[in-house]
Amino acid sequence: MSHNDPVAAVTPEVVAWRHRIHANPELGFQETATAAFVADRLRSFGLDVHEGIGGTGVVGVLRAGSGGRAIGLRAELDALPIREAADIPYASTRDGVMHACGHDGHTAILLGAAKLLAGSGGFDGTVVFIFQPAEEVVGGGRRMIEDGLLTRFPVDAVFALHNWPGFPEGHVGVRAGPQMAAVDDFEVTFRGSGCHAAMPHLGDDPILAAAGFVTAIQRVVSRSIDPLAPVVLSITQIHGGRFNNFVPGEVTVEGTCRFYDSGLSDHCAVEIERVAAGTAAAHGVTAELDLQARLSTGGQPGDRRRDRRRRRRGHGRPRARPHGLPAEHGMRGLRVHAAGRRRRRLRLDRRR
C-alpha cells in the first residue's frame, strides 16, 4: 500500500466537511454549531474531547503507546463578516458572514489528520488537536491560554498551517523563525469644528487633516526604519461625514502595522503618534490615537538547528520549499511561544 493511500481515502470526506463548514460560517466566539460539529467528529474517532475552552474552543486528545512527549496541532473555527459573492453549491447560507480566510479548510484538514492518526496509531505519545475560536482580531488564542489550554494540555510544540492561494499545489512552504508577522491595529480620530461646505473658513476640516495623515504616515516605514527590517504599514479605513454639503467635525483613520521584530511595535507607536500630532497641529484640530498591539510568533531555541538537521536528512524533499510569503496576521505560526496584547490610548492636544 502506498504511504499516501490512507490520505487519498479520507480526502473526499475532508472535502465534504469543508463544504459543510463553509456553508455555515460563524463569527468569532459565536462558533457554537461549528464547535459542536468538530466535537462530534472527534468523538467518533475515539478521542477524548473537551469543549468550551476559551469560549467556543474545542480540544481533542489522542494517546498512543507509552511515550511522554506531546505535540499540539491547531486550526481555527471562525469566519469573517464578509458577504460571499461566489456562485458555488456550498456558498455561505448566512448573509454577511463568509469563510474568506480558509479556516473552514484548516478545520477540515485537522479533522482529517485526527481521523488518520486515530486509525493508524503510528506514533508514541500524545497529540492534542486544538480548534481555536475567534482567530480573526478578537484574540481567541489568548482566551484559550487564559483558560488553561497549555496547563491542562501541556505540549512540547504546537504546529499549524495556513492555506495560501497561488502557492503551487502539492507543496508546503516552511521557514525557520517567525512564520507570520505580528500586527498592531491603530485608529486615529481627528476632531475639529464642522461647518457648511460653502463656508470652510468657519471650521477646521478634519477631512483635510486625515488626508494629510494618510500621506505623511508612509514616512514611518520609508524614513524611520532600517530597510532590511520588514515592516508593512497600511491604511485600511477612513470614516467621516454624512452629507455632501457639510464638512464633518470628526474623521477616523484606521490601519495596521505588521512586523517580525516585536521591538518595532513601540517604535511604530511612537512614530504614528508623532505624525498624528504633527498633522493635527498643522491643521488646528485634535487627534486621538488608539493602538492595540500583540506579540509576534516565532521559533523556540533550537528550531533552526532542527530545521537544518531535517534538511540534511532530506525530510520534506522535493516538495518542501522555503517560505517567502508576505506578512500576515499575528499569532499564527508553526510554533507559538508567546502571545499577548496591550492597549495604548493617547490624547494629542489641539494646537492653534
MOSULVEN-V317084 format. One record per backbone hydrogen bond with DSSP energy under -0.5 kcal/mol. NH is the residue of the N-H (numbers start at 1). CO is the residue of the C=O. Records with the same first field share a line. If there is no record, write none. Layout:
# MOSULVEN-V317084
NH=CO, CO
This chain:
# MOSULVEN-V317084
5=2
8=4
9=5
10=6
11=7
12=8
14=10
15=11
16=12
17=13
18=14
19=15
20=16
21=17
22=18
23=19
24=20, 21
25=22
30=27
32=30
35=31
36=32
37=33
38=34
39=35
40=36
41=37
42=38
43=39
44=40
45=41, 42
46=43
47=42
48=61
49=47
50=59
52=57
53=57
54=52
55=52
56=54
57=53
58=131
59=50
60=129
61=48
62=127
64=125
71=126
72=157
73=128
74=159
75=130
77=132
79=26
80=98
82=80
88=86
91=88
93=23
95=93
97=94
98=80
100=98
106=102
107=103
108=104
109=105
110=106
111=107
112=108
113=109
114=110
115=111
116=112
117=113
118=114
119=115
120=116
121=117
123=121
125=64
126=69
127=62
128=71
129=60, 127
130=73, 128
131=58, 129
132=75, 130
137=135
138=136
140=134
143=139
144=140
145=141
146=142
147=143
148=145
149=144
152=148
153=149
156=70
157=70
159=72
167=164
171=168
172=319
174=321
180=332
182=259
184=257
185=292
186=255
187=290
188=253
189=187, 288
190=188, 251
191=286
192=249
194=192
195=247
197=245
199=196
200=197
202=199
203=200
204=193
205=193
206=248
208=205
209=205
210=206
211=207
212=208
213=209
214=210
215=211
216=212
217=213
218=215
219=216
220=217
221=218
222=218
223=219
224=219, 220
225=221
229=226
230=228
232=258
234=232, 256
236=234, 254
237=254
239=252
241=250
246=243
247=195
248=246
251=190
252=239
253=188
254=237
255=186
256=234
257=184
258=232
259=182
260=230
262=260
264=261
265=262
267=263
268=264
269=265
270=266
271=267
272=268
273=269
274=270
275=271
276=272
277=273
278=274
279=275
280=276
281=277
282=278
283=279
284=280, 281
285=280
286=191
287=348
288=189
289=346
290=187
291=289, 344
292=185
293=291, 342
295=340
297=180
298=335
303=300
306=302
307=303
308=304
309=305
310=306
311=307
312=308
313=309
314=310, 311
315=310
317=314
320=316
321=172
323=174
324=322
337=335
342=293
344=291
346=289
348=287, 346
349=347
351=285
